[in-house]
Amino acid sequence: QTTATWEPSSGCFIIHSPTTLSQKYWITNSAVHAQWCVVFAQLLMGGKNQGIHGFLVRIRNDDMTPCKGVTIYDMGHKIGCNGVDNGQLSFKQYAVPREALLNAFSEAA
């Protein structure tokens, strides 16, 4: 349910998690340590759904604060494997550059 809408005027994709179910859960190392992640989202171009595509997305600034438009929660205590900081990620109209599209086999035109 997460979307990546192509915005030609800015040359960016707008990553958005419109619902609770569209948020990303149990993402390894995202609660504390990760600065980047791969987000899979429905690519929308010109009002047409182009299917699921991957995007390399920065989630934290150099000072480790979440980027504007990114919300990060710790998933909390787990039974076993507590050395891994699993997190929950959501995106609110978060712009990423065209180069963020992982396009080894497809291209946005």
C-alpha positions as CSV (number, residue, x, y, z in Angstrom):
1,Q,0.0,0.0,0.0
2,T,3.0,2.3,0.2
3,T,3.1,4.5,-2.9
4,A,5.8,6.3,-4.8
5,T,4.2,8.9,-7.0
6,W,6.3,10.4,-9.8
7,E,6.2,14.2,-9.6
8,P,7.6,15.5,-12.9
9,S,7.7,19.2,-11.8
10,S,10.3,18.4,-9.1
11,G,11.9,15.3,-10.7
12,C,11.2,13.4,-7.5
13,F,9.2,10.4,-6.3
14,I,6.9,11.1,-3.4
15,I,7.0,8.1,-0.9
16,H,3.8,7.9,1.2
17,S,2.4,5.4,3.7
18,P,-1.3,6.3,3.7
19,T,-2.5,3.7,6.2
20,T,-1.3,1.8,9.2
21,L,-1.0,-1.3,7.1
22,S,1.2,0.5,4.6
23,Q,3.9,1.2,7.2
24,K,7.0,-1.0,7.2
25,Y,7.3,-3.3,10.3
26,W,10.2,-5.2,11.8
27,I,12.8,-3.5,9.6
28,T,16.2,-4.8,10.8
29,N,18.5,-2.1,12.4
30,S,16.0,0.7,11.6
31,A,15.1,1.6,15.1
32,V,18.5,3.0,16.1
33,H,21.3,2.4,13.5
34,A,20.2,2.5,9.9
35,Q,20.5,5.7,7.8
36,W,19.3,4.2,4.6
37,C,16.8,1.5,3.6
38,V,15.2,0.0,0.5
39,V,11.5,0.7,0.3
40,F,9.2,-1.3,-2.0
41,A,6.2,0.8,-3.1
42,Q,3.5,0.9,-5.8
43,L,4.9,3.2,-8.5
44,L,2.3,5.7,-9.7
45,M,3.0,7.6,-12.9
46,G,0.5,9.8,-14.6
47,G,-2.3,8.3,-12.5
48,K,-1.4,4.7,-13.6
49,N,-0.1,2.0,-11.3
50,Q,3.2,0.7,-12.7
51,G,3.6,-2.1,-10.1
52,I,6.0,-2.6,-7.2
53,H,9.4,-0.9,-7.5
54,G,12.3,-0.6,-5.1
55,F,13.8,2.7,-3.9
56,L,16.9,3.5,-1.9
57,V,15.7,5.9,0.7
58,R,17.6,7.9,3.3
59,I,15.7,7.7,6.7
60,R,18.2,9.5,9.0
61,N,20.3,12.6,8.7
62,D,24.0,12.6,9.5
63,D,23.2,13.4,13.2
64,M,21.0,10.3,13.2
65,T,17.7,12.3,13.6
66,P,14.9,11.0,11.3
67,C,14.6,12.9,8.0
68,K,11.6,15.2,7.7
69,G,8.7,13.1,6.5
70,V,10.0,9.9,8.0
71,T,8.7,8.4,11.3
72,I,10.7,5.7,13.1
73,Y,9.5,3.7,16.0
74,D,11.3,0.9,17.9
75,M,9.4,-2.4,17.8
76,G,10.3,-2.9,21.5
77,H,11.3,-5.9,23.5
78,K,11.3,-9.2,21.7
79,I,11.5,-12.8,23.0
80,G,15.0,-13.6,21.9
81,C,17.4,-11.8,19.6
82,N,17.1,-8.4,21.4
83,G,20.5,-7.4,20.0
84,V,18.8,-6.4,16.8
85,D,17.0,-3.0,16.8
86,N,13.9,-3.8,14.7
87,G,11.8,-0.8,13.8
88,Q,8.6,0.5,12.2
89,L,8.9,3.0,9.4
90,S,6.3,5.3,7.8
91,F,6.6,8.0,5.2
92,K,4.5,11.2,4.9
93,Q,4.8,12.7,1.4
94,Y,8.6,12.2,1.5
95,A,10.4,13.3,-1.6
96,V,13.3,11.2,-3.0
97,P,15.3,12.0,-6.1
98,R,14.8,10.1,-9.4
99,E,18.1,8.4,-8.8
100,A,16.6,6.6,-5.8
101,L,14.7,4.2,-8.1
102,L,16.5,0.9,-8.2
103,N,16.2,0.5,-12.0
104,A,18.4,-2.3,-13.1
105,F,15.5,-3.7,-15.2
106,S,13.1,-0.8,-15.6
107,E,13.1,3.0,-16.0
108,A,10.8,5.8,-15.2
109,A,10.3,8.0,-18.3
